[in-house]
Amino acid sequence: MTFVISKLYNVITGIKFSLNDSLYSRDPQNTELGQRILKHSINLIDEIGLEDFTFKKLALEIESTEASMYRYFENKHQLLLFLTSWYWQWVQYLISIHTLNIDDPERRLKIIIKSIINATSENALNEYINESLLHRIIINESSKAYHTHAVDEENKHGIFSSYKELAETIARAILAINPSFPYPHSLASNMLEMAKNQVHFAQHLPRLTDIKVPKGDLSELETMMEFFVMKLVKD
């Protein structure tokens, strides 16, 4: 995985991730139009949902042509795959920054939990990526990226490498606390799913969870995840 930090006059202006080239026809991070496509697609998907989102609507939003959208992405499913992959690499990046020089394994895992949950509150100074809106898309739409009939074929092309690498990072942190823990990858993937599903439940299906997220306050989610994870890993 590659992290590329672009600088202008020694001021960080954005973070570009090197993503699998199967996620796009042309990397939208490299052009002004591509960045506008990312920015406004995030806004529009958050506003109307993936089902009602179309490239025609996006083209009207950015005053471009529908054909221009297809020069970057084959379809909206590929666009969703790109956005989710970008987000998981963003979380991975935050973990790498926040756990730098942290040797205590329990503290490291707790920081990882915090990073997973609070990725939305960070700011990469990317004008074309709104992490808060993208986080809402992850909560509401990301399962549609891999709950498809094409998942096996897409997996062969490394489409889900960002998600799997992030789970691997978490699994290693779990084993650093308890090397004999039998299910590190299962717990890691469940942590990532819990972080988004519990927010969705709290906002829309509250009888399926015991937490509340008033005005996007995720502190109770962090407390709950830390309770479950540390108890499982240490017992």
N, C-alpha and C positions, 0 to 999 in steps of 0.2 A: 504494500500500500504506500502511496506517495502523497505527501502533503506539500503543496506549493504555496508559499506565502508571497503575494505580490506586494511590492513597496513602491511608493512614489515620494521622493524627497524624504526618505527615511521614515515615512509614516505608513503604518500598515493600512492598506485600503481594502483588503479582502483576502479570503482564503480560497484557493482553487484546489480541488481534489482531483487526483488522477483516477478516473473511473473506468471500468471495463468498457471497451469500445463497442461491445454489443448493446450498450444502453442508449446508443444514439447513432444517427447517421452522420451528424456533424456535431462536435462538442460545443454546446451552447455557451459554455463558460468563456470561449475564446473570442466571441464577437459581440458587438453592441446589440444587434438584433437578437442573438441567442440569449443574452442576459435579460433583455426585455421579455422574451418568451417565458423564461423562468419566472421572472418577477410577477408578470400578469397571470400566468397560469396558476401560480400559488394563490394569488388573490381570488381568481375566478373559481377554482376548485373549492376553496374555503367558503366562498359565497354561495355557490349553487350545487355543490357536490359533484362527484366524478360522473355519475350517471347522466346528468344534464349538461356536463361540460363537453364542448366540441371544439375542434380547431377552427371552425367557421366563426364561432362566438369569440374565440381568442383573437382571431385575425381582426375582427371588428373592434375589439377592445384596444388593440395596439396600432390600429390603422395600417395594417399590412394586408398581405394576401394569404389565403388559405394554403396556397402552394408553398409559400415561404415556411410555414409551420412544418410541412412534410419534408423539407430539406434537412431538418434537424431531428425529427422523430417520425417513425413510420406510422404511429398511431398513439392514442392517448394512454394505452396500456404501457407502452415503452416509456412515455413521459413519466407516468407514475413510478415505474421501476427506477428511472433516473432520480427522481425526487426522493424516494425512500432510500436509495443507495447513498445519495448525497447526505441525507440526514444521519444515517448510521455511521458514516465516516466522520461527520461532525462530532457525534458522541464519542467516537473512538479518539478523535483529536483532543477533546476536552479531558478525557480520562488520562491520556498521555501527558498532558500539561499539568493537571492537578495532582497526579501521583508521582511526579518527577521527584526523585530523591526521598520518597517515602518508603522506608524499609519495613516498618511494622506491618505485618500482613493483615491484621484486623482493621487497622486504621485505613489501609489501602482499599480494602473491600468496602468499607463504609463510604469512602470518598467516591468509589465507583458508583455506588448506589445513588449518592447525591448527584453525581454528574449525569447519570441516566435520567433522573427525574427533572433536574433543573437545566437541561440543555436548552430549553425554550427561553430561559431568562438571560442567556449569554448573548453577546453581540459580536459577531465576527467583522463588523463594519462592512459587510457586503451589502451594497445598495440593492442588489437584485435578489437577495435571499432574505426573507423575513422569517427568522427562526420561530417566532411565536405562532405565525399562521401555519408554517410548515409542520410544527408540532401538532396542531389541530388536525392537519391532514393525516399525519401518521396515526393519530388516535382513531380517526373516523374511516380512513380509506386504505391504510397500508396492508391490511390482511388480504385485500383484493389483488395485491401484487403477486402473491404466491399461492393463494387458494384458487388455482386455475388448472385446467386440463393440460396446459403447456408447461407446468412447473418442472417436470423431469427434463424436458428438452432444454428449457432455459437454464436449468441448473448445470447441464453439461457445458454450457458456454460461460459459466462463471458469473451469471447474472446476480446471484445472491452472495457473492464473495464478501461484500462489505458486512452483511449481517452475520455471516458465519465467522468472520475474523473477529468481530466484536464479541460474539459469544465465546470464542476461544480465549480472548483476553480475560473475560470474566471467569471462565472455567479455571484458568491458570491461577487467578487470584484466590479462588475457592480452595484449590489444592494446596496453595501456599499456607493456608491456615490448617487444613486437615488433609494430608496426603492420602489418607485411606477413605476419604468421602467417595461413595460409589457412583454418584450421579452428577458430576460437575457440569457437564454440558446440558443435561436436562434442567438443572437448576438455573443455569445461565440463561437459557432460552426462555424459561418461565419467568425469570426476572424481567426480561425485556418485554414479554407479552403482558405481564402484570402491570408494568409501568404505564402501558397505554389502555389496557382493558379496564382497569379499576377506575381510571378517570372517566372513560366512556360510561361505565355503569353508574358512577356517582352522578353524572350529568343527565343520564337518560333512563337508566334502569336501577334506581337507588336501592331496591330490595335485594339486589344481587351483590351488594357490598356493604361494608360497615363504616366506610370513610365518607367524608364530605370534602368538596374542593370549592369552597366559597370564593368566587371571583378569581378562579385560577390558582388559589393558594394550595400548593401541593405538599405542604409540610406534613400533613397527616399521612399522606401516601408514603413519604420518606420514612416516617416512624414505623408504619406497618411493614414496609418491605424490609427494613433493617431488623425488625423483630423476627419475622419469618426466616430470613436468610441466616442471620447469625445463630438463631436457635438450631436450625437444621445442620449447619456446618459444624458447630461446636459440640453438639450432643453426640 
